[in-house]
Amino acid sequence: MDKTWMNTELDIEKRIDLLMAEMTLSEKVGQMTQVVSIHKKPESEIRAGRFGSSLFGSGAWTGNIDDDGSYVHSMNEVQRIAVEESRLGIPLIFGRDVIHGFKTIAPLPLAQAASWDVKKVETAAADAAREAAAVGIHWTFTPMLDIARDPRWGRIVEGFGEDPYLCGELARAAVHGYQGDDLVNPEKIAACAKHFCAYGGSEGGRDYNTVDIGPRSLRDTYLPPFRAAVEAGVATVMSSFNEIDGIPSTANRELLTEILRDEWGFDGFVVSDWNAVQELIRHGIAEDERQAVRLAVEAGLDMCMVCGCYDRHLAELVEDGSVDIAYVDSAVRNILRVKFRIGLFERPYADQSLSAKILLCSEHVARSRELARESMVLLKNDGALPLAPGSDRKYLFCGPMLYARREMCGTWAPDVEDIYVTTFAEALPEFFEDKNQYRMASLNDEALMQARYCDAAVVCLGESNTRSGEAMSTVSLELPPGQQQFLEALNRWKIPIIAVVFAGRPLDVSWLEEHAAAILYAWHPGVEGPRAALDLLCGKQSPCGRLPVTFPRHTGQIPIYYNHKNTGRPVENHPDGEKGAPGLQRYNDEFDSPLFPFGFGLTYTSFEYSDLSLDHTEIPLDGSLTAGVTVANSGNIEAKEVVQLYVRDLAGSVTRPIRELKGFKKIELKPGESRRVTFDLKASDLVFTTLDMTRRTEPGAFKLWIGPDSQSGLETQFTVVDAGSSQ
Ligand code: GLC
């Protein structure tokens, strides 16, 4: 057969036409079918073109199970069968959950978000892509863009937090990091914006649970990061397990076609999440697999992940007239488009000889350490930090994470080899030349004894990687059993406690906030995490991370997030500082405010904000203004500050959040240095879904803040005017 579609001179749409003209219905359905671990499937089925893709993983537990990686050695072999022994030679596209690094595990995505460093997040994705591509992976199921406001939900760790703007900026960065400017680049892989959509809104923080949100919340909170990913050219999108207001995403035509394609112009392909087509039956909108298949394919779901429903029923549904072939043709076009775009037809095989040089190369490891440093958040410091190596102060290092290795890499690190992780205990000699300056204790009783001879205790605590990620919700944010008890026992010695929290999700650190001398929230920081933590603890660099999620005082406050509505009885006139002060408080047993707000983080210096100014206090609907502020480092240590710009629409055709992040800039200032920081804010940056469901900016008054977090900053006002209305 003359494979005319192999002519690279032709444009991709023409190549798709030529190929599809030769495809049988069975081969088309094959392209829409993704299996798991195809190297375990009969070669005859690969030869028959029954599969278009394989993922390598083990379902929900992929995040926490270290795969044996055997798939790597067989990818070229199964690809050779597909390319050289099938009728049309259509290459398979291999997918893998390369969520925050492949072999060089970087900090969790939530930790990366805490860096507020768009460039470093992009670089982390590029490093992960380089490593994954080197072994033959074409496609990663990330970035996860689910807005999450509930830390009980274990998957909060996989995303970029609670704010649509921050998440959107990092979505663009991640997509560009994985895909580059040209997907044909052998160091790039196709990305996947997931889970479309609103999975993070699962009620009760219970994974896979019902999401019951209104259309404006969907459009103004949950959709924006996906729109950003589509604008950045993301190659694929994954439909989410959950329903939204009665419609499971995998069968939601409004989501998968009307919004994603008709409104946003997405032209890649949509893959379901694991078994999600078949799960339409459990959701109760399909009586059997045939109906599930029809609902999914007509909604715009192009590729069925793992359950085999398309493989078993789609051809028959087309032949008996239940499903129009046009849906199949559209799906196959989308899939082939991506395969052509990534150059799969020209380069179906991996040159794995490169991998030895690329996996865990020194540049990747060094950048992982840099990003880990940038992501850790200093939540409290009464002066106990930085530590003083070489001084006469004696330190105790203790706690359950002191010797943790695999746990440092967090969930969704299926290809990690924890031999490459240096534990906190192993890293200590690199920071303390005099080994007599510190003692280490793994057991609590020993730690309590040793503490008596030390000037301060550094307690490495937190949670295991297996306690967050998929299917890992918790009913409580309290520290894992035993840790609080140990802290209270240690506190009896009245020596400063410096808590280093290695965790995925935000934990309840309210006791630490009250009793510890310092808290460094280190997240699950990746292969170089312990060293990065010690870089900060020992003052080699000042911490500069900022919270991408709100930290509650108590689990009972959830959901709690900064960009909430004002309500008719706002809590703001109940100053938490005055116990029992009269006011419209909410709880009678806890303060209403969060323990630490979105955007919060300390450094080893102090920053002062002054001279907030706007070049215009009135702008037309097509206009913009420039806001400026002077930021000064008033302390004696060089440090980075994340300058944040928030607005509030004081009155809209529907209620509006009390604050919305609309810009941020990360700057580094030497002691005594000050800098003018400016933001350009367009009226079009203020769009939202109005009363009549159109997305636009409405004229009216706005407040504007520029400051260090979502609860403070210098404040001013401006107005958006509708020039047309004044005539
Ligand atoms: C899982 C997850 C999804 C992942 C996919 C493939 O169940 O929900 O995020 O990418 O299946 O492993």
Residues whose N, C-alpha, C, O or C-beta is under 5 A from the ligand:
A	BS01	GLC	G57 G59 A60 T62 D97 F141 D273 W274
